[in-house]
Amino acid sequence: TGDGSTTSSAVTVDNTAPAAPTNITEEGSSDLDDSTLNASEDDSTTFRVSLPGGSDGTEAASGDSVELLLGGASFSPAETVTLSSSDISTGHVDFTVDAADLGSDGSKSLTAQITDAAGNVGTASSALTFELDSTAPAAPTIAEQGSDLDDGTLNASEDDSTTFRVSLPGGSDGTEAASGDSVELLLGGASFS
């Protein structure tokens, strides 16, 4: 100042990045028990991010933000949550992700990272990986093997047993039959009992 006195102010330096979230799990369903999210399971899925604890300055704190990442990149729009004291108490935060946000079928990898209030970006968590397969197989074709049904009727002399052959759909567009798929023969659109 003009009179030769000086003014000082305290500055807090925070250059310590938050620790990585401890893990990501699917919450509230068993959709990923087989590591695949299929068409009947993929409307929306809740993923739980567990927050790092501790007292060394790298623990999650109220006001930090957590971002869920797909393949190491932000969702569009970004999936972020600003942590509250309640989130810190429970030790986790949940993200509900719509199927459309996961993109096209294929391998998926979800991670999460924390950015603290000072802008320090932590390292990403370990990945939760799974396969997104929302394309149903094409319909197979079925034909009787033999001549019992040539007249469209299965009569008393023909009904001991009849063999049906199911031909599997081919192709390379994701609707072809694949190893591990199951085939079920139906009667009148319902399972045999």
Secondary structure, DSSP 8 states (H G I E B T S, - for coil): -TTS-----------------SEEEEESS-TTTTSEEETTT-SEEEEEEE----SSS-S--TT-EEEEEETTEEEEEEEEEE--HHHHHHTEEEEEEEGGGG-SSEEEEEEEEEE-TT--B------EEEEEE-------EEEEESSTTTTS---TTT-S--EEEEE----SSS-S--TT-----EETTEE--
